[in-house]
Amino acid sequence: MSARRAVTVVGIGDDGCASLSSRAASAVARAEVLVGGERHLEFFPQFRGEKIALKGGLSAALDRVDALSAEQNVCILASGDPLFFGVGALVVRKLGGEHVEIIPSLSSVQWAFARTGIAWDDAAFVSVHGRSPEGFATRLRRLSKVAVLTDGENGPARLAARLLEHGDAGWKAWVCESLAGAGERVRAFDLAALAACEDIGPLNVLLLLRSDPAWRPPPAVPYLHEDAFAKRMPKNGLITKREVRMLSIASMTIRPDAVVWDVGAGSGSVSIEAAMLCPLGRVYAIEVDPEGVEICRDNVRAHGVDNVRVVAGRAPEALAALEDPDAVFVGGSKGSMEEIVTVALDRLRPGGRLVVNAITMENVAETYRALRARGLDPEVTLLSVSRGVPLARYVRYEALNPIHIFAATKPAKAREAVEAAEGAEPARPAPSGTPRSTSEAS
């Protein structure tokens, strides 16, 4: 074990030294090196030791803290509770928990609930600070009380506009600014007013509470009837029928942070309901037909999911720019089934799931051949569904097209198995945003 002295991470509020407990004040007083954001360091003009301002290169700064703490007492200043969406967890990971002491202050979220008089034992917490807001509306669709940590790019007005764009207007909002500081301000809004508000300070917490006391969360996945989705001709619509969708989505075993490809997305029904299962991930809906692309985008907005990216292009070519998936659904192939299955298996992460719907004998044969060529023994289901429909005073059955559902799991490769054994996760290409030539975030 290193001989370094403990590094102390002290939580501090916007009221500066007044927010420090006696234990926290003692930690600052005995420090020889004081580390923090410039705003926090300004609270201690009398400090005579070395000051290190955190300006973005956090990893490099912690390397220096690691070196200095072998000989000197180091105190790191952090907002509120350092372990609540703060720097504390990174410090512990970097330096080792046995070398770090955390002294928390009240978090900004605690102050926000206290100032509004709202109990927070049943609240959920979401941070878009330094993160993409993609998936924000999807994550909130089943929540009733939320505290949101924002930043200058993703402020309360922009987040309110995002919820409105995706049809989720039923919230009361409180914007709590500069909590416990000299410029503290707490204001209540409806979402429309908040989306139009332009005078919100950068230091704020957004509280959201469902405006309807009788509101109840929707099902995790509603498995809606296809009539709930806009669709293009022919008469029955190019859309995966509910019963087929239920079995196909279940077969994909989608995790909350999964990346999903929906190839041949059509009206987007699979993409939308898959997105509800991965609010921390994203779904790429790939569709070649221009009319289908627009209908898919409309459906995505109408059903309140904002972690679906609609990709206008033909598979498999349109798949090249996408990040590697954890699950792939193929609902349409435009004559390229074997090529799509091959690319999907190449790109799937180890343990990922491929699910293919095939109606024609040609697609059935191509899918089976492609899977067997990779040494896979797929699960195959032939699903025949007949629905009861009215006939005068009676009910008769009307059959839907029978459909083959193939499902297969990609095994771990030898190289990836070795990396996993050594503790290194196989690399996944980072999402680079929407490919300019083919897709658009919806």
Secondary structure by P-SEA (a helix, b strand, c coil): cccccbbbbbbbcccccccccaaaaaaaaacccccccaaaaaaccccccbbbbbccaaaaaaaaaaaaaccbbbbbbbccccccccaaaaaaaacccccbbbbbcccaaaaaaaaaccccccbbbbbccccccccccccccccccbbbbbcccccaaaaaaaaaaaccccbbbbbbccccccbbbbbbbcaaaaaacccccccbbbbbcccccccccccccccccccccccccccccccccaaaaaaaaaaaccccbbbbbbcccccaaaaaaaaaacccbbbbbbbccaaaaaaaaaaaaaaccccbbbbbccccccccccccccbbbbcccccaaaaaaaaaaacccccbbbbbbbccaaaaaaaaaaaaaacccccccbbbbbbbbbcccbbbbbbccbbbbbbbbbcccaaaaaaaaacccccccccccccccccccc
